[in-house]
Structures are given as structure tokens and as C-alpha cells.
Amino acid sequence: MPTLPWTTPERPASGAEALVMASRLEVRSLRYLPGFLLASMALLRQARSSPGAWGLSLRAEPLRRTFWTLSAWSDRDALDAYASAEPHRSTMRAKRKVMRESTFVFWNVPASDLPVAWSEVERRIAEKRGAVGTDQFSR
């Protein structure tokens, strides 16, 4: 699956600062890919209609069993509201058992700098994984 292009559900105000969240999610086995892909698409639809979502993209590397997300939010409250709402909350709880590794990074950028380049996402995630190891979903 190719990278889904950056979409802008809500336009930020001029001069605003965005909270960027990026993740790298790895499933344990290729057999879990179809279900994880379907769940990812449902969560992308949810994010597109979430208040405060300023931009979204998704990249899948099926042969590596890896999914990448990139999103920009008006603030941490908007991101937390999305993450705690359905279907995100129950989907993530259900998918924990099929996950191998996950890494999340957060940073702020001027909204005028959106979208963030995937190379920047990769750099930040690699830096975090190298510096502090990999965050693991609980099993």
C-alpha cells in the first residue's frame, strides 16, 4: 500500500502552532496485517472527523509488518480526545496482543510548516528508538 497523502481535515489559524504526533507500529506476524490495515483505515476515518485534527497521513510497509502514522493537532487536548474516543480506544486495546513494537514521538511546529516530511518523522523515530529503546505495548 502506498503512503496515503496528507489530508487537512481542519485548517489551522494563521500563526498557530501544531502538535505533531508520529508513530511507528509493528505487528508480530504477516497474518495480522489485514486486520491491522482495516483497523488503521477506520481510525484514519475517525481522525478525519475529530475536532482539532489539522493533518493526517498513513504509510504501510506490509512486507516489514510496519505502519507509520503522521498527524498534526491543534493541541494535546484534541489529540487526547481522539485517542480516548471510540473506535480508537477499544481498537488499540484489542490490537495490543498482535503488536510487536511501537514508538511514538511528539513535537511542535508552526502550522505553516505542515505537512512535516516523512524523512523528519523517520529521523525523530530512529533517534528515539536509539536513545531510549523501543516503547512496547503491554502483553
Secondary structure as the mmCIF struct_conf table of DSSP 4:
data_model
#
loop_
_struct_conf.conf_type_id
_struct_conf.id
_struct_conf.beg_label_comp_id
_struct_conf.beg_label_asym_id
_struct_conf.beg_label_seq_id
_struct_conf.end_label_comp_id
_struct_conf.end_label_asym_id
_struct_conf.end_label_seq_id
HELX_LH_PP_P HELX_LH_PP_P1 PRO A 2 THR A 3
STRN STRN1 LEU A 4 THR A 7
BEND BEND1 PRO A 9 GLU A 10
HELX_LH_PP_P HELX_LH_PP_P2 ARG A 11 ALA A 13
TURN_TY1_P TURN_TY1_P1 SER A 14 GLY A 15
STRN STRN2 GLU A 17 VAL A 27
BEND BEND2 ARG A 28 SER A 29
HELX_RH_3T_P HELX_RH_3T_P1 LEU A 30 TYR A 32
HELX_RH_AL_P HELX_RH_AL_P1 LEU A 33 ARG A 48
TURN_TY1_P TURN_TY1_P2 SER A 49 SER A 49
BEND BEND3 SER A 50 SER A 50
TURN_TY1_P TURN_TY1_P3 PRO A 51 GLY A 52
STRN STRN3 ALA A 53 GLU A 61
HELX_RH_3T_P HELX_RH_3T_P2 PRO A 62 ARG A 64
TURN_TY1_P TURN_TY1_P4 ARG A 65 ARG A 65
STRN STRN4 THR A 66 TRP A 73
BEND BEND4 SER A 74 SER A 74
HELX_RH_AL_P HELX_RH_AL_P2 ARG A 76 SER A 84
BEND BEND5 ALA A 85 ALA A 85
TURN_TY1_P TURN_TY1_P5 GLU A 86 PRO A 87
HELX_RH_AL_P HELX_RH_AL_P3 HIS A 88 LYS A 95
HELX_RH_3T_P HELX_RH_3T_P3 ARG A 96 VAL A 98
STRN STRN5 MET A 99 PRO A 110
HELX_RH_3T_P HELX_RH_3T_P4 ALA A 111 ASP A 113
HELX_LH_PP_P HELX_LH_PP_P3 LEU A 114 LEU A 114
BEND BEND6 PRO A 115 PRO A 115
HELX_LH_PP_P HELX_LH_PP_P4 VAL A 116 ALA A 117
HELX_RH_AL_P HELX_RH_AL_P4 TRP A 118 VAL A 132
#
